[in-house]
Amino acid sequence: MDQEQAPETVTPSTATPGDALRALPAEAAGRGTRFVSAQAMQARLFSVYDAAAAAEDALALVQDQLTLTLNRSYYEADEIEQMADQLDSLLSLDTVERPSGELVKDE
């Protein structure tokens, strides 16, 4: 039997907006290129826009990147990975779960 490990599968319940971005380089590699077009990046950024709206800084990141896609023709995998990590980090800071008895009052 083949000892090769299957890549970790991301289910919709565990997928993050960053995971949606991280899929782009693999999709490009499947087409035989290492570059992701700005149009593909723009479409993927729009697909995570609603999730990014949960945190002001994450939304600002997505909006800035959408603007940058207008002046670019391609992205490389490492750029996309860094952006995905930053997006997930910003969203995780804003979605810290608290027990129901520990609500924070607005001041």
C-alpha positions as CSV (number, residue, x, y, z in Angstrom):
1,M,0.0,0.0,0.0
2,D,1.2,3.5,-0.8
3,Q,2.6,5.3,2.3
4,E,1.9,8.8,0.9
5,Q,-0.2,10.9,3.3
6,A,-3.2,12.7,2.0
7,P,-3.2,16.5,2.5
8,E,-5.2,17.7,5.4
9,T,-8.8,18.4,4.3
10,V,-10.5,21.6,5.4
11,T,-14.1,21.1,6.0
12,P,-16.5,24.1,5.7
13,S,-17.0,24.1,9.4
14,T,-13.3,24.5,10.1
15,A,-12.3,26.6,7.0
16,T,-11.2,30.2,7.7
17,P,-11.2,33.1,5.3
18,G,-7.4,32.7,5.2
19,D,-7.9,29.1,4.0
20,A,-9.9,30.4,1.0
21,L,-6.9,32.6,0.1
22,R,-4.4,29.8,0.7
23,A,-6.2,27.6,-1.8
24,L,-5.3,29.9,-4.7
25,P,-1.6,28.8,-5.1
26,A,-2.6,25.2,-5.2
27,E,-5.3,26.0,-7.8
28,A,-2.7,27.8,-9.9
29,A,-0.2,24.9,-9.6
30,G,-3.0,22.6,-10.9
31,R,-3.1,24.8,-14.0
32,G,0.7,24.6,-14.3
33,T,1.8,28.0,-13.0
34,R,3.1,29.4,-9.8
35,F,1.4,32.7,-10.3
36,V,-2.1,33.7,-9.2
37,S,-3.7,36.3,-11.4
38,A,-4.9,39.6,-9.8
39,Q,-8.4,38.8,-11.1
40,A,-8.4,35.5,-9.3
41,M,-7.1,37.2,-6.1
42,Q,-9.8,39.9,-6.4
43,A,-12.6,37.3,-6.8
44,R,-11.3,35.4,-3.7
45,L,-11.0,38.6,-1.7
46,F,-14.6,39.4,-2.5
47,S,-15.6,35.9,-1.4
48,V,-14.1,36.5,2.1
49,Y,-15.4,40.1,2.3
50,D,-18.4,39.3,4.6
51,A,-16.3,37.3,7.0
52,A,-13.7,40.0,7.1
53,A,-16.4,42.5,8.0
54,A,-16.6,40.9,11.5
55,A,-13.4,42.8,12.4
56,E,-12.6,46.3,11.4
57,D,-8.9,45.6,10.9
58,A,-9.6,42.5,8.8
59,L,-12.0,44.4,6.7
60,A,-9.5,47.2,6.1
61,L,-6.9,44.6,5.1
62,V,-9.3,43.1,2.5
63,Q,-10.3,46.5,1.2
64,D,-6.6,47.6,0.8
65,Q,-5.8,44.3,-1.0
66,L,-8.7,44.7,-3.3
67,T,-7.5,48.2,-4.2
68,L,-4.0,46.8,-4.8
69,T,-5.3,44.2,-7.2
70,L,-6.2,47.0,-9.6
71,N,-2.5,47.8,-10.2
72,R,-1.1,44.3,-10.3
73,S,-1.1,41.4,-12.7
74,Y,-0.2,38.5,-10.4
75,Y,0.6,37.3,-6.9
76,E,3.0,34.7,-5.6
77,A,2.3,32.0,-3.1
78,D,4.3,33.5,-0.2
79,E,2.5,36.9,-0.5
80,I,-0.9,35.1,-0.4
81,E,0.2,32.9,2.6
82,Q,1.3,36.0,4.6
83,M,-2.0,37.8,3.7
84,A,-4.0,34.7,4.7
85,D,-2.1,34.4,8.0
86,Q,-2.7,38.1,8.8
87,L,-6.4,37.9,7.9
88,D,-6.9,34.9,10.2
89,S,-5.0,36.5,13.0
90,L,-7.0,39.7,12.8
91,L,-10.3,37.7,12.8
92,S,-9.2,35.4,15.6
93,L,-8.4,38.4,17.8
94,D,-11.9,39.7,17.3
95,T,-13.7,36.4,17.9
96,V,-12.3,35.3,21.3
97,E,-15.0,33.2,22.9
98,R,-16.1,34.1,26.4
99,P,-18.3,32.1,28.8
100,S,-21.8,33.5,28.9
101,G,-21.3,34.9,32.4
102,E,-18.4,37.0,31.4
103,L,-19.9,39.6,29.1
104,V,-18.0,42.8,28.6
105,K,-19.9,46.1,29.0
106,D,-19.4,48.9,26.5
107,E,-18.0,51.9,28.2
